[in-house]
């Protein structure tokens, strides 16, 4: 999946879990619900998902590809 953040020249390539997360973010969702859904889907702890996902979410926010509500 390719994402072109607003006012950016670089395209983000999202594959695998990154693409899945992007799809889950299509509708407003609380971070805790996102972490819980992914933890259940991949049979890992919410803490592990959170630790792995926070840098990815920060990158999306930082380049303007996502926003907090």
N, C-alpha and C positions, 0 to 999 in steps of 0.2 A: 504494500500500500504506500502511495506517495502522498505526502502532505506538504503543501506550500503555505507556510505561515505568512500572515499579512505583512506587507512591507519588508519581506525578506527575499534575498536572491537564492539562498540555498534551500533545496528540497530535503525534507526528512523522509528517509526510507524506513517504514515500519514493517517488520516481519514477525512472524510467530506471535509470541505473547504481546509484543508491542502493538501489533495490529489488532489483537483481541482487546487489549485495553482501550485502544482508540474507539473500537466499536462499542464497548461498554460505556464510554464517555459521551456517546451520541445523545443520550438523554441525561439530564441532571441526576447525579448520584453522589451520595455522601462518601467520603474517603473510606470510612469504616465499612460501609456496605461493599464497596469495590474490593477492598482487601479480603473481606469475608467471602465474597463470591469466588474470587480467584483462589483463595486458600482451599475452599471446598472442591473446586474443579480440579486442582492439581494435588490435592491431598497433602498439603503442607500447612504450617501454622500461619495464623494471621500476622504474627510478629515477623516471620521470615518474609512473607509477601510484602509487608510494609517496608522492611529494610531494603529490599530489592527494588521496590517500585518508587519510593520517594525520590531518588535521583532522576528517574525517568520522568516523573510528573513535574519535577522542578525544571527539567530541560524543556518540556512542552510549554510550561508557563513562561519561562525565560525568553523564549523566542516568539511568544505571542500565539502559538498554535492552540493553546487552551486558556481558559480563564476560570477563576474561582467565582463561585456564586455565593 
